[in-house]
Amino acid sequence: MRRKTSTTIGTLVAMSALLSVAACGSEEPASSTSAKTSGKPTVCLIMKSLANEYFQQMQAGATSHVKKLGSLKLEASGIQNETDVDGQIALVDKCVTEQVQAIVIAPADSKALVQSVVKATKAGIKVVNIDVALDADALKAAGIDVPLVGPDNREGAKEVGAVLAKKLGTGGKVVILEGNPGADNALQRKKGYEDAVTAGGLKLLDSKTAHWETDEAHTVFGNMLTANPDIQGVMASNDSMALGVMKVIAERKADIEVVSIDNIPAVKPYLTSGTMIATLDQFGSEQAADGIDVALKMIGGKTVTGWQKTPLKVVASGS
């Protein structure tokens, strides 16, 4: 898979520092020196695109949680777009260089970030995986165990997809907009949507990636609709892509039902109006807080392994 890097590593590192200041409010940016001075451990929260409201909410939730705890320093950072894997690797390297005590990461690519995670663990840093699962086989091959704090993406997609299946009925014609092919949650959400298609007797006309991005989804779905003007429903793998779908629907005055995942503030007007019939809340801000709590347990000497499942909730139009 070809990687798109929108900024240089140097720019990303500088940006990360600025984001850390914002995440910590009036606190000074965390560093190994300040951690030793204050006696508080430093935790890096590394997210995906902060242009996505989902990760903005995640950052806000983490910041609020850390302020309530008062027992650690937080560095929160993210990348400019969902496919900037190199940028995220640079952020992990920065945290390793700073000798922080823990890293909590939502990887942009499930396999590509494993090497960086291995580097961090070998440096004695505790690592917690949130939201998007790191590749289990790659972790096993590297001989490390990283706890996962996150939802069952396949089950969640199946649940919200079932809302569309019920609305359209047997034979309904649908398409899927997939996330980044390198991310495990994109794969699991696609599988969950396919489960809903099978269970509901729907007809899947097409399935393509738009890499989680609104503008790309606008183009991809526009092409889908041109090729298949009889589309009745769309299963978008996140709300950012659903926004691009909504724009096409409005432009073409089409009567198409949409379901999605994330429950970001930007889709609430569409849920209220009924243009979007359902989305899935995965409680991103709470995931980050839970991941930080696990990191603190590990810093304190406790062993945490396996998948710590987080809740899901279908949010239907009118609810």
C-alpha positions, 0 to 999 in steps of 0.5 A, a space after each residue: 500500500 502506498 503511503 501518503 505523507 502530507 508533512 515532513 517528519 520535522 513538521 509533524 514533531 513540531 506539530 505534536 509538541 503544540 498539540 501536547 500543550 493544547 491537550 494539557 491545558 495550562 500545564 507545560 508540555 510533558 518530558 522525562 525531565 519534568 516527570 522526574 521533577 514532579 514525580 508524575 509519569 508521562 503518558 503519550 496518547 497517539 491518535 490518528 487524524 485530529 481533523 476527524 471529530 472522533 479523535 478530537 473527542 478522544 483527545 478532549 476526553 483524555 485531557 479531562 480524565 487526566 486533569 481529574 486524576 492529577 497523577 500524570 503528565 499527558 502528551 496528546 498528538 495526532 496526524 494530519 490525515 488518516 493515511 499518514 503512517 510515517 507521521 505516526 511512526 515519527 510521533 512514536 519515535 519522539 515519545 521513545 526519545 523522550 523516555 516517557 513511561 507509557 504510550 497509548 496508541 490508536 494505530 493508523 495501520 495495524 501492521 506498520 506500527 508494530 515495529 515502532 511498538 516493539 521499539 518502545 517496549 524494548 526501551 522499557 515503555 509500557 504500551 497500550 493499544 486502543 481503538 484499532 487493534 495492532 496486528 496480532 500475528 505481527 505482535 506474536 512474531 515479535 514476541 510481545 503482548 500489548 493489551 487492547 482497549 477497544 470495541 468489537 468493530 465487527 459486531 458494531 458494524 453488524 448491529 448498525 447495518 441491521 438497521 439499514 437491512 430492516 429499513 430496506 427489506 430483503 433485496 435492498 441494494 446497498 454499497 459499502 464505503 470502507 476505511 483504510 485497508 491497513 487498519 484492522 477496524 476497517 477490515 472488521 467493520 467491512 466484515 460486520 457490514 457484510 454479515 448484515 448484508 447476508 443476514 438481511 438478504 440485501 444485495 451488495 452492489 459495490 464496496 470500495 475504500 475512501 480511507 476514512 476521508 470526507 472528500 474522498 468519500 464524496 468522489 468514491 460514492 459519486 462514482 458508485 452512484 453514477 455506475 449504480 443509480 439504483 443504490 438504495 442504501 449506504 454503509 459508511 465505515 465512519 461518519 467522516 465518510 458518511 458526510 461525503 456521502 450526504 453531500 452527494 445525496 443532496 447534490 443529486 437529490 437522491 433518496 438513499 438511506 445511510 448508516 455509519 459509525 462514530 456518532 460525531 457531532 457533525 452527523 447529529 443534524 442528519 440523524 435529527 432530519 432522518 437523512 441518516 437513519 443510524 450511526 454507532 457510538 463507540 465512546 472514543 473519549 472513554 476509550 482513551 481514558 480507559 487506555 490511560 488507566 490501563 497504562 497507569 496499572 502497568 506503570 505500577 507493576 501490574 500485568 495487563 493482557 488481552 482484549 478489554 472490550 469497550 461498549 457500543 451503542 446504536 444511535 438511531 434517527 429520532 432517538 
